Amino acid sequence: LIQRGADGVLGAALYQQAGLIEVPTVQALLDTCRVLDAQPVLAGPRIAVVTNSASPGTLAVAALNRVGLDASVADNRLDWRANDADYRRAIGDTLARPDVDGVMVIFAPPLPSHAGVMGASVDAAASGGTKPVVAVLIGSTDGPVSPGSSVPGFAFPEQAADALSKSLAYGRWLATEAAVSPIESRPVDPRRAAGIIASILSDRAAAHEAQPRPESEPKTVTVDVDDAAELLAAYGIHMPPTASSSHADAADTADRLGYPVAVKAVRRSHGRSAEAGVALDLADFDDVADAVATMRASLGADADVVVVQRMVAPGVDVRVQCKHDARLGVIVNVGYGGIDADLIGDRSSRLAPLSPASALAMLTETKVGEALHGAGIDSSPLVDVIVQAAQLGAEQHDIDELDLNPVVVSADGALVTDATITLLDRPHEDGPLRRLG
């Protein structure tokens, strides 16, 4: 367990993938340690509250729901007259329910002097169970519910709820990312990818030597769409038939690729219109010629070169982004895609390389997983794209950034319709000190 010390996304990605648990305070660290040390790991979100008082039970349910658990008060009919036998029976019956993953016990003593009397009964009822039990003995302090007990007691339900939420997050990690080897990807042709990158960097170096540029000019190289498609294909990541073209030859290029097509200016403005540099669902030669003319009138020289691409079936737009970090390697981000991806801010992060389990876990942490499920679309083609993109970024060290946005996921699979790849020659770099593998 750790308190946040690294910066933002990088720290979160490392912590999440390594199974470390972030806590905001030392008190939360101690609370979480007490639960994980003494109780089984929480396997699901359903928490039942066993209580002899309605008000503390209501507060406990609210605290549990607030941290993402699914809580309700157990129907055990306890009240202020409940004795040791009543509590033991209520806890035992609740733990036996198949729709309960964990139990929070609350005891509100009828008299202040009775605050600690129920601890031994709670301990006996929870002993030997496979589901976590925590207790709030109102009027008592933090610690075991009775001397030597394995049931952690808390002064307030909010502390117990937060510790249970951390136990659930750890349980989910154990069941997914921890259970699989970190590398299960399938390199298709890494030598081919390395050759493409070397050729691009060599051409740039030759051009720079022939015509020196100012030192202030960026050292990164942006890969054109034709090379990007080849580079992605080397790792089994597919684009629909795509080609760059001069504005004058765009309609002929569309005839060759087959209709319907999309036409996109290489340099375009924000938006999805021909005036902004994006025209979709063009059905024939004349449609393409008209769209390119509109782009030229609106964008001028920025529409001198366009990308012509065969249209794909509509689906869920996803962004898969890999960024090189000098300290950690490649950070992989996944979330909703499209022109407003940065504004939406839907993102989950990990370190490359990734296992399929890690990629799938990333989807569940974003709105993408829910959108795919709601649309009845199989997520496995997208999982494969994420794994392969992460491996491409991790193995080809000269890739500075790989931005696939959007990847359109539909019943036809996961196709990359736009890719921005930038290279940075790192001939003497040994890589970060810490690599997953």
Disulfide bonds with the S-S distance in Angstrom:
none
